[in-house]
Amino acid sequence: MAVSYKKLWKLLIDHDMKKKDLAKVAEISNYTITKMSKGENVTVETLGKICAALNCGVDDIMEFIPDETKGDK
């Protein structure tokens, strides 16, 4: 199952914020932002910091993308 942070990037646009602004406000590293930009996993603690900084829920910033089923009949 893949992770998508497209909702987060849209939320940043809505808040007129850049990724570096998010890193500062949420007190997370630029490395973590880079990982998220690549769709990689981050810790629940990181997600909590982002949600607290943006006053939102986890479902507002990310979603799980199911893998395509292989060989299902």
N, C-alpha and C positions, 0 to 999 in steps of 0.2 A: 504494500500500500504506500503510495507516494503522498507527500505533504505539499500543499499549495499555500503560499502566503499572499496570493493576489489580492485578497480582501484587505490585508494590511497595507499594501502599497496604495490601494484605492483610498483607504481611510486616511493615509498620510496626505494624499492629494486634497481630499476634502478638508483636512485641517491646515492646509497650506504649509506642510512640513516637509523637510528633506530627511533622508535616512540619517544623516549626521545629527540632525536635530533630535530625532528619535533616540539615537544612541546616548546623547547627552541627557535628555529628560528621563529616560528609563534606566539610566546608569548601566548600560550594557556596552560591550566592546564593538569596535568597528568590525572585528573578525566575526562576531556573532551575526551582525547585519549581513556580512558577505555570505556566510553560511546560509542564511535565510534567503538571500537573493538567488542562491543556487538550488533552493528547494531542499536543503539538507535539514536534518533534525536538530533541534535545540532543546535545552532542558525545560522542564515545567516551570522552574524558577524564573527563567528568562521570559517565558510567555506571561507569567504572572506580573513581572515588572512592566512589561509592555502594556498589558491590560490596565494596570494601575495608573500608568502614565497617561493613557488615552481614555481612561474611564469607560472601558468596554469589556466585553466578555471574550473568552477564547474563540468562540464561534464567529466573532466579528472580525478576527484577524487571520484565521487559518481554516483550512478544510482538508479532509483526507480524500484522496483520489484513488478509487479502487483500481487495482491492477486489472488489466484485461485478462479474462479467463483464457486459459490455454487448454485446448483439447476437451472442453466440455461438450457433451453430446446431448 
